[in-house]
Amino acid sequence: MTTLYAMPGAGSVIAEIMFEELGIEANLLYPDEAERNSPAFRAISPYGRIPVLVTDQGQTIFESLAIVLMLLEYDQTGKLAPRQGSAEYAGFLSWMTYLATTLYPAVLRYHYPDRYGDETSVRIKALEEMNRVYDHIEAAHHDFVAGDNMTVADFYLYMLVDWDEEADVNLVSRRKINHIIDKVGAMPSVEAVMARQEQ
């Protein structure tokens, strides 16, 4: 059985949502800090970070974006992303990667400014970058993050917005993003995963 090393409120949330959406049974493990710093865990996750996915065949995938793209191979009906090779898929990859490499790190810098330098200046810059990404999403000429249909990119955005401590202020005038968050938050898969995070 596929195994996911997870942690409540961490980047493993997106994988858990995808499992629910795709009907994939998975063994969820929640290693504590000591386990995450152990040589055995560092062998499958170089920085000791969550999430890590271990497939039935023993393949190990770390980093949430890599896990998302790998799990899309199980999406036979195309419910979470456009068909690979299509023009829509190219756009999806751009937006998905943009969220993972720009918004995700900005949110982390906001939460953990002491890791990066002076806490006040790091947080100010992180917040500016988060709002630039929100502006780009809001200004794009489609209904959802990566097109006119909901994709896993919208679930990914939902996860990141959930971590945004300033979301009430940042999103107050962003109608599209609020619409996306409302639609995603009402999905049974998301409701199930988010309820599990609070246990």
Summary of the structure (lengths in Angstrom):
residues: 199
radius of gyration: 16.8
end to end distance: 23.6
largest distance: 47.3
contacts: 600
relative contact order: 0.13
helix: 58%
strand: 7%
